[in-house]
Amino acid sequence: MKKIFLAFLLSLFIIVLKAQNTEIKIKFRTFKNQDIYLGFHYGNNKYIRDTTHVDNKGIAVFTDKNKDLKGGIYLIITPDMNYFEFILAEKKIFLETDTGDFIKQMKVIESEENKIFFNYLLYIEQKQQEKQNILKEKAIFADNKQKSDEYDKKVSQVDEDVKNYMKSLIEKYPDKFFPKVLKMMNDPVPREKLNNEADSTYSEYLYNFYQQHYFDNVDFSDEKILRTPIYESKIDRFMDRMTMHHPDSIKLSASRVIDLSRANEEVFKFTLVKLFNKYAQSEYMGMDAVYVYLAERYYLSGLAKWADSAQIKKIYDRVVKLSSNLIGMKAPELIMKDTNDQYHSLHAQPGIYTILVFWDPSCGHCQKAIPFLEKYWERVSHDSFSIYSVNIGNDGKEWKQFIADNKLSFLCVWDPLNYNNFRVLYDIFSSPVVYLLDKNKKIVAKRIGVDKIEEIVNILEGRTIPEKNDLQDSKKEND
């Protein structure tokens, strides 16, 4: 009797486990005997997850098959690449439709989430048609301002109806996933501009408001938000359009959203990896400071638990090479010898700006860039500029010959035994590499082309640095 009872419990346990497996059943009315695909959103991309066959009764079934299907917005895709979306937030889903019009012909047999979702889609389609009809009628009265205004009010009312419908779903189904998606789509609403409030004051208020509240409608604890087309695009908009493009501002914004994402480990991982890679690969000057900040705050601190020791070491090595040459930092001192074995200090160079360039006479790009720099040097005031050019090659004879052949008149130095450790201090792994330093030897620009030096100086100064002839003409006028 005891054995029978245990066997009964075991069979019941197996039945319960089986019932917990995700099952997605689709019934097509006329579409039969073909394969279909199960896809899903992940950030800004779509991926195929699985395939199954539609039998001769028009029924197709997807199960997780130990693949651990995770919730989100999924897609059923036919061989001709037509598809419809549905919500995966329940273990059992049964939908009936056909290929003529997936949405209009949709019947949700089992799934409360998808009843909400498809009712919403039908409502939106109805309202879009209503809006189009109003706009067509408005076009007839394009020259009648009174009529045109009346139609504008009707359009506004349709928009208000949609807004209220979305709000009602969010309030009625606070624990359902799709209403969470609708809520995530809505940005927080700031206050209106006050009477007599300066534009600059209101702009500052708006900036701070969105920095503090932009993600108020996002449930970071729900991993399903990753498998929607909303979450990643919201991050992109926040970082690219609602944050000032300055490393300090970006560091603050990035850490704000990353810290919020720590409510869920997978959301945290997605958010950190996205932003870390974004600024590791940025084409904008100075963004390496963001990379270093994120690396130290999250990876090197041990918070990114998914990163293995090899990845952490790689990040650490990169941080070491970047952390001494970030924009705004004082350039590390270099003391190197010239062609006559006389030593020169980088920090002792005079002028408002110092151009620090690392180059190799055997480098094809350098063979064009360095003569270009010489021409620039010949026409600018040496009271305003100095050049500290470092040969990173090992062939002293070739270096000296290049200097002679190109009649280089600016300071050329080298460190053949690498006493200065300049490759690490200045992250030199290619050439030419140009840094621009101010009079205090702080780095104000880095990794710029020699043809961009003048443009960047003009931006920094807000004027053109006087050339030799300009200074001479000015002196004559004063005389």
ABEGO torsion letter per residue (X at the ends): XAAAAAAAAAAAAAAAAAAABBBBBBBBAABBGBBBBBBBBBEABBBBABBBBBBAAGBBBBBAGGAGBBBEBBBBBBAAGBBBBBBBABABBBBBBBAABAAAABBBABEAAAAAAAAAAAAAAAAAAAAAAAAAAAAAAAABAAAAAAAAAAAAAAAAAAAAAAAAAAAABAABAAAAAAAAABBBBBBBBBBGBBAAAAAAAAAAAAAAAAAAABBAABAAAABBAAAAAAAAAAAAAABBBBAAAAAAAAAAAAAAAAABAAAAAAAAAAAAAAAAABABBGAAAAAAAAAAAAAAAGABAABBAAAAAAAAAAAAAAAAABBGBBBBBBBBBBAAGBBBBAAABBEABBBBBBBBAABAAAAAAAAAAAAAAAABBAAABBBBBBBABABAAAAAAAAAAAGBABBBBBBAAGAAGAAAAAGBABOBBBBBBBAAGBBABBGBBAAAAAAAAAAAAGBBBBBAAAAAAAAAAAX
